[in-house]
Amino acid sequence: MRLILIILTLLLTLTGCGEPPLYKQQAYVFGTLVDISVYGEDEAKAQRAVGQVLKDFDHLHEMLHAWKSGALVRVNSLLAQGATEVSTSPGLVTILQDAARYSAQSNGLFNPAIGHLIQLWGFQADSFDGNVPPAQAEIDKWLQAAPKMSDLELQGHVVHCHNPAVRIDLGGYAKGYALDMAAAYLKSQGINNALINIGGNIMALGKHGKRPWRVGIQHPRRAGAIAMVDLHDGEAIGTSGDYQRYFEYQGQRYSHLIDPRTGQPVQGVQAVTVIAHGAKAGVVSDVASKPLFISGADGWRSMADKMGVREAMFIDGSGRISVTAALAQRLQWEPEVSPAKVVP
């Protein structure tokens, strides 16, 4: 799977030349490639810290996986059986509370409760070869049941729910949460200059020496970047695209980005990229791109304001690019990219 964003850091660990070292380690977690770079630290210290981050990622992946054994699958299974009260770990309840707040902020366009629709379309799987669109009657069944995060009452270690149609899928939240968790841990270990990349959701800490960390925004229809941007300390960048998890049927592309109002994969949008700042920059960079994508060409800009995002790029189904003024001034476009429309 092509990465949403391309890290443009090309240096390897430097030795014998008087330059601070760059330690890099890769792993495969959350169904994607994870790449962590630490600048200017002793290799043993960097290795220990990154090793712990990857262990934490494995634990989080197991807890939040949408269709393999874990805490979230257990909650979903019991809700589907008609249970109205399920005990689970306080950590999972806290995550669900946070996801519910973002769902409300997005007017329900970010809706982790539609896991049954995601499963119906075949996206709760590692491969989509041979997928076909489901029958409209099956889609309508879940639309009529109207699962939403506000169906949940979350207290302590207990999930209360009276809508058995709720099936939680945190695929649009987990990577961002992991970014925030990793950044906090690295800082606690005295590591202040690092780049954390989880399948293209990226957070920057500090700098790469005297310059910011520079990343490329993936072109949605060909290999390579559409533009480059420097990330500052604590910033996170995330992209939702119709090229990440999708299948094609009778010449039509169907992506995993499903509009909870229609039960259908969104059409007419290729990609949305956002940059987020602040204490939950990772989560915001992961979550916010989804409701912008679902809002489409007419609604993405107002949704960006609603989600508190100033820096965003929207690429429609024809490849036309729109970008907020705040982001436009930071981008370095690649050659042969059509000029973007800058919106206030």
C-alpha positions in Angstrom: 0.0 0.0 0.0 1.4 3.4 -0.9 2.0 5.7 2.0 -0.2 8.8 2.3 2.8 10.9 2.9 6.5 10.4 1.9 9.2 11.1 4.4 11.9 13.0 2.6 14.5 12.3 5.3 17.3 10.6 3.3 20.1 10.6 5.9 21.2 7.4 7.6 23.1 7.2 10.9 26.2 9.4 10.6 29.5 8.3 12.1 33.0 9.6 12.0 32.0 12.9 10.4 31.2 15.0 13.4 27.5 15.2 12.8 24.9 14.1 15.4 23.4 10.7 14.6 20.1 9.9 13.1 18.6 6.7 14.5 15.8 5.1 12.5 13.7 2.0 13.1 10.8 0.5 11.2 8.1 -1.9 12.1 4.7 -3.1 10.8 1.8 -2.1 13.1 -1.8 -1.0 12.6 -1.7 -2.8 9.3 0.9 -0.3 7.9 4.5 0.6 8.0 5.7 2.5 11.1 8.9 4.6 10.8 10.5 6.4 13.7 13.5 8.7 13.4 15.4 10.2 16.3 17.9 12.9 15.8 21.0 13.8 17.9 20.7 11.1 20.6 23.0 8.3 21.7 22.0 5.2 19.7 21.5 3.0 22.7 19.1 5.6 24.3 17.2 6.1 21.0 17.0 2.3 20.5 15.5 1.7 24.0 13.0 4.5 23.7 11.8 3.6 20.2 11.6 -0.1 21.2 9.2 0.8 24.0 7.2 3.0 21.6 6.8 0.0 19.2 5.8 -2.2 22.1 3.1 0.3 23.1 1.9 0.4 19.5 1.5 -3.4 19.5 -0.5 -3.2 22.7 -2.7 -0.4 21.4 -3.2 -2.2 18.0 -4.3 -5.4 19.8 -6.8 -3.4 22.0 -8.3 -1.3 19.2 -8.3 -3.8 16.3 -11.8 -3.8 14.7 -12.0 -7.4 13.6 -9.4 -9.5 15.4 -9.4 -10.6 19.0 -9.0 -7.8 21.5 -10.8 -5.5 23.9 -12.8 -3.6 21.2 -13.9 -6.7 19.4 -15.1 -8.1 22.7 -17.2 -5.0 23.4 -18.6 -5.1 19.8 -19.4 -8.8 20.1 -21.4 -8.4 23.3 -23.3 -5.4 22.0 -24.3 -7.3 18.9 -25.6 -10.1 21.1 -27.9 -7.6 22.8 -25.9 -6.7 25.9 -26.7 -3.2 27.1 -23.8 -3.0 29.6 -20.3 -4.2 29.0 -17.3 -3.9 31.3 -13.9 -3.2 29.7 -10.7 -1.4 30.5 -10.9 2.2 31.7 -8.3 3.1 29.0 -10.7 1.9 26.2 -13.6 3.9 27.8 -11.5 7.0 27.8 -10.6 6.6 24.1 -14.3 6.0 23.3 -15.3 9.2 25.2 -12.7 11.2 23.2 -13.9 9.7 19.9 -17.5 10.5 20.8 -16.6 14.2 21.4 -15.0 14.4 18.0 -18.0 12.7 16.4 -20.3 15.3 18.0 -18.0 18.1 16.9 -18.2 16.9 13.3 -22.1 16.6 13.3 -21.7 12.9 13.1 -19.7 12.8 9.9 -16.8 11.2 11.9 -18.8 8.2 13.2 -16.9 5.2 14.5 -20.2 3.5 15.4 -20.8 2.4 11.7 -18.5 -0.6 11.9 -21.3 -2.8 10.5 -21.4 -0.7 7.3 -17.6 -0.8 7.0 -17.7 -4.6 7.4 -20.6 -4.8 4.9 -18.4 -3.1 2.3 -15.6 -5.5 3.0 -13.2 -3.0 4.6 -12.7 -4.9 7.8 -10.2 -7.1 6.1 -6.5 -7.1 5.1 -7.3 -7.5 1.4 -10.1 -6.2 -0.8 -9.5 -8.3 -3.9 -12.8 -9.5 -5.3 -15.0 -7.1 -3.3 -18.3 -6.1 -4.8 -20.7 -3.4 -3.6 -23.3 -4.8 -1.2 -27.1 -4.8 -1.9 -28.9 -1.6 -1.2 -31.3 -3.4 1.1 -28.4 -4.4 3.3 -27.1 -0.8 3.4 -30.6 0.5 4.2 -30.9 -1.9 7.1 -27.9 -0.3 8.9 -29.0 3.2 7.9 -32.4 2.7 9.4 -30.8 1.4 12.6 -28.8 4.7 12.7 -25.8 3.7 14.9 -24.0 6.7 16.4 -21.5 7.4 19.1 -24.2 9.2 21.1 -25.9 5.8 21.6 -23.1 5.0 24.0 -23.0 6.0 27.7 -19.5 5.7 29.0 -18.6 5.7 32.6 -15.6 4.4 34.4 -14.9 1.0 32.9 -18.5 0.4 31.6 -20.0 0.9 28.1 -23.8 1.3 28.2 -25.6 1.0 24.9 -29.2 0.3 23.8 -28.6 0.2 20.1 -27.3 -3.3 19.0 -26.5 -1.8 15.6 -23.5 0.0 17.1 -20.2 -1.6 16.0 -17.2 0.6 16.8 -14.4 0.9 14.4 -11.6 3.3 15.4 -9.6 3.1 12.2 -9.9 6.8 11.8 -8.7 7.6 15.3 -6.2 5.0 16.5 -3.1 6.1 14.5 -3.5 9.7 15.7 -3.9 8.6 19.3 -0.7 6.5 18.9 1.2 9.5 17.6 0.2 11.5 20.7 1.1 8.6 23.0 4.5 8.1 21.3 5.3 11.8 21.4 4.5 12.1 25.1 6.7 9.0 25.9 9.7 10.2 23.9 9.6 13.6 25.6 9.4 11.9 29.0 12.7 10.1 28.0 14.4 13.4 27.1 14.1 12.8 23.4 13.0 16.1 21.9 13.9 15.7 18.2 12.1 12.9 16.4 9.7 12.1 13.5 7.0 9.5 14.0 5.3 8.1 10.9 2.4 5.7 11.1 1.5 4.8 7.6 1.6 8.5 6.6 0.1 10.0 9.7 3.1 11.9 10.9 4.1 13.9 14.0 7.3 16.0 14.4 9.2 16.7 17.6 11.8 19.4 17.5 14.0 19.6 14.5 16.2 17.6 12.2 19.4 19.5 13.2 19.2 23.1 12.2 16.2 22.6 9.9 12.6 21.5 10.5 11.5 18.0 9.6 10.3 18.0 6.0 7.7 15.7 4.6 5.9 15.3 1.3 2.2 15.0 0.7 1.4 12.0 -1.4 0.0 12.6 -4.9 -3.3 10.8 -5.0 -2.9 9.4 -8.5 0.7 8.7 -9.0 3.9 7.8 -7.1 5.6 10.7 -5.4 4.7 13.9 -3.7 2.4 16.6 -4.7 4.0 19.2 -2.4 6.5 19.4 0.5 6.0 21.1 3.8 8.2 21.7 6.9 6.6 20.5 10.2 7.4 22.4 13.3 7.7 21.1 16.8 4.5 19.3 17.9 2.7 19.5 14.6 1.0 16.5 13.0 -0.1 15.9 9.5 -2.7 13.4 8.2 -4.3 12.6 4.9 -7.5 10.7 4.0 -7.5 9.5 0.4 -9.5 7.3 -1.9 -6.3 5.5 -2.9 -5.4 4.0 0.4 -8.0 1.3 1.0 -10.3 0.7 -1.9 -11.5 -1.7 -4.6 -12.7 -1.2 -8.1 -15.9 -2.7 -9.6 -17.1 -2.2 -13.1 -14.9 0.8 -13.5 -15.9 2.5 -10.3 -13.6 3.1 -7.3 -15.0 2.4 -3.9 -12.9 3.6 -0.9 -13.1 2.8 2.8 -14.3 6.4 3.5 -18.0 5.9 4.0 -20.6 8.7 4.4 -22.7 7.6 7.4 -25.6 9.5 6.0 -25.8 7.4 2.8 -23.9 4.2 3.7 -21.9 4.7 0.5 -18.2 5.3 -0.1 -17.7 9.0 -0.8 -17.4 9.9 -4.5 -15.9 13.0 -6.0 -13.0 13.4 -3.7 -9.4 12.1 -4.1 -7.7 13.3 -0.9 -7.8 15.7 2.1 -4.7 16.7 4.1 -4.7 18.6 7.4 -2.1 19.9 9.7 -2.9 20.0 13.4 -1.3 21.7 16.4 -1.7 21.5 20.2 -2.0 18.8 22.9 -3.9 16.3 20.7 -2.4 17.2 17.4 -2.0 13.5 16.5 -5.7 12.7 17.1 -6.9 15.8 15.3 -4.7 15.1 12.3 -6.2 11.7 12.0 -9.8 12.4 12.8 -10.4 15.8 11.1 -9.5 14.7 7.6 -12.5 12.3 7.6 -15.4 14.8 8.0 -13.7 17.2 5.6 -13.5 14.4 3.0 -17.1 13.4 3.6 -18.3 17.0 3.4 -17.1 17.2 -0.2 -16.3 20.1 -2.4 -19.2 22.3 -1.1 -18.7 21.6 2.6 -15.0 20.9 3.4 -14.0 24.5 4.2 -16.8 25.1 6.7 -16.1 21.7 8.2 -12.4 22.6 8.6 -13.5 25.6 10.7 -15.9 23.4 12.7 -13.0 21.0 13.5 -10.6 23.8 14.4 -8.3 23.2 11.4 -6.7 26.2 9.7 -4.4 24.3 7.4 -6.1 22.0 5.0 -5.9 20.8 1.4 -8.8 19.4 -0.6 -8.4 17.5 -3.9 -11.7 16.8 -5.8 -12.5 13.9 -8.0 -11.0 15.6 -11.1 -7.7 16.4 -9.3 -8.4 20.1 -8.8 -6.7 21.3 -5.7 -8.0 23.8 -3.1 -5.9 24.9 -0.1 -6.5 27.2 2.8 -4.5 30.4 2.8 -2.8 29.3 6.1 -1.4 26.2 4.4 -0.8 27.6 1.0 2.0 29.9 2.3 3.9 26.8 3.7 3.8 24.5 0.7 6.6 23.9 -1.8 4.8 22.5 -4.8 6.4 19.8 -7.0 6.9 20.5 -10.7 4.0 19.9 -13.0 1.4 20.2 -10.3 -1.5 22.3 -11.4 -1.9 25.6 -9.5 -4.1 25.3 -6.4 -7.1 27.5 -5.6 -6.4 29.4 -2.4 -9.5 29.9 -0.2 -9.6 32.1 2.9 
